[in-house]
Amino acid sequence: MLQKVEICGVDTAGLPLLSAQESESLMRRLKEGDAAARERFIVGNMRLVLSLVKRFWAKNANADDVFQAGCIGLLKAIDNFNVDLGVRFSTYAVPMILGEIKRFLRDGNSLRVSRSIRDTAYKILKTRERLEEEHKEATIAKIAEAMQVREREVVYALDAISDPVSLYEPVCNKSGDALLLMDQISDEKNNDEVWTEHAALAEAMDKLGERERKILFLRYFEGKTQTEISDEVGISQAQVSRLEKNAINEIRGSIAYDA
């Protein structure tokens, strides 16, 4: 999810900020049916939605979709808020906005397939069925040719409507013991060779000076630029570049020597 300025066509950088007095006044007016006050109150509280949406940046969900879910929570909070409760609107709204966002993520709405893709997939399935009835091989290429579309469009549409399978899905049951799908998948990231390489790298890193280790950590673990590192470490960018190269060469030499 990208931290972008414009979400759902809304310029978040230009969103207004309501004072407590303005918020209370608008809330009372909108409860009396003032449409203009309602619209102004909604826009004035979008910053609140945005601040909560940012908590879910790491969820790999579409920013627009999550923001829309948050806005639905905001509208529900506005409609259900009681001005006579004596509490701030934000105190009441935050749990409802968060609840709507979490519900959206839990229900998998971020994976919802668009209508056009579903229609394409339906046509693909019908074309495949027709080809099979004609005793023809219903390959991706044949389906694409029959529909006059590109093969990758066929593959994309079929993948989009495929149901995800849990790694804990039992694939067979032998002698009373269920064999799970994850038991049939090899782990290529954590085999003996990879563990050996990690151990050798850690040992080589330990041989570096403290500053060199810090530079490599900031550069390759935190993803900072050499300019950002130079500001943090207190040396020039050229020095950072030279120390980084020297450290990498030392690591390569150390690993090659140990091998």
Buried (B, 14 or more C-beta within 10 A) or exposed (E): BEEEEEBEEBEBEEBEEBEEEBBBBBBEBBBEEBEEBBEBBBEBBBBBBBEBBEEBEEEEBBBBBBBBBBBBBBBBBBEEBEEEEEEEBBEBBBEBBBBBBBEBBEEEBBEEBEEEBBEBBEBBBEBBEEBEEEEEEBEBEBBBBBBEBEBEBBBEBBEBBEEEEEEEEEEEEEEEEEEBEEEEEEEEEEEEEEEEEEEBEEEBBEEBEEBBBBBBEBBEEEEBEBEBBBEBBEBEBEBBBEBBEBBBEBBEEBBEEEE
